Amino acid sequence: MTWDRPSADCPVEVALAAISGRWATLVLRDLMHGPRSFSQLRSGLPSLSAKVLTERLDSLVAQGLVSCSRSPGFPVRTSYALTPAGLLLRPLLVELYRTGEALAGELAQH
């Protein structure tokens, strides 16, 4: 059997699509520590513009990896948290970090 392109339902492709996109892994990493407000996420990622953070959060919510809840009252408080599907990404992100560290060490030796 040969493939000319990855199948959208391939488990590897599903996992990679979940973490693809600039800043997605860092937003997910910050949410691994528990629910965060928009301002907490912004302060944890100071190089990330509010516009891009909003886009990334909207994308993660649309994918079902992050939930968004708004509290009533003024001002409205918005909180973002990982969904059960988002929590499944923890081992993947941890292993990517470990692999990146090891790979960086190997590449530095050459």
N, C-alpha and C positions, 0 to 999 in steps of 0.2 A: 504494500500500500504506500502511495506517495501523497504528499500534501504540497500544494502550491502556496498555501497560506494557512495561518492558524485558524482554528475553528473558534467562534465566539463562545461556545460552551465548554471549551477546553478548560479544566480547572486551573492550569497555570495562567492562561490568558485572563480568566476571571479575577484571579488574585492580583495580577499585574495591573489590570484596568482599575481595580479598586484603589491602588496607591499611585496611579499615574497622575501626572500634572504637577507643574511647578508648585512647590510649597505643601503639597498634600501630605507628604510623609511627616513634615514638621508640625502641621496642624493636628494630624492624628496623634503624633507623639505627645503633644501637649495635652490632648484630651484623654490620653491613657492615664493621666494622674487624677482624673475626675472631671466633673462638669466645670466649665469655665464660661465666664461672661465674654462678650465681644472685647471689652476693654482689657480683660486679663489676657486674652489671646494676643491682642495687639501689643501689650507690654512685653509679652514673652517672645514676640517675633518683631522687634523694632524695625527691621529692614523691610518688612512686608507692609505695603500700602493698605489703607482701609478698603479701597476698591477691590484689590486682588483678594484680600482676606474674605470680603463679602462674597465674591465670585466663587472662591474655593469652598467656603462653608455651604453656599447654595448647592454646589455640585455634590458635595458629600452628603447633604441632606437628601437630594434627589436620588442618589445612589442607595439610600437606606442605611448608610454607615454612621450617620450623625443625626441626632434628634435636636430640634430647636423648640424651646418652650419660652413663653412670654408670660410674665407675671402681670396681673392687673394692677392698676394704680398709676400714679405719676411720680417719677418717670417710669415708663415701662421698662422692666428689666428682662433682658434676653439671656438665656442660658443654653449652652451647647453641651451635649454629652454624646458619648459613643453609644450606639445601639448594640444589641447582642451581636449583630453581624459585624459591626465595627470592632468590637472586642475580640473577635476571631482573628483580627489582623495583628494582634500583639506578638505572637511567636514569630510571624513573618518579619515584622519590623525589627525585633530583637536580633534575629538571625542575619538580616541584611546589615545591621550595624556591626555585628561581630565579623561577618565576612568582609565588610568594607575596611575594618581595622586591619585584619590579617592581610588583605590584598594591598592596602597602602604600605604596610611594612615590607611586604615582598617587593613591591615596585620600587621602594626607596633603596633597596639593596642593589638594584641593577642600574 
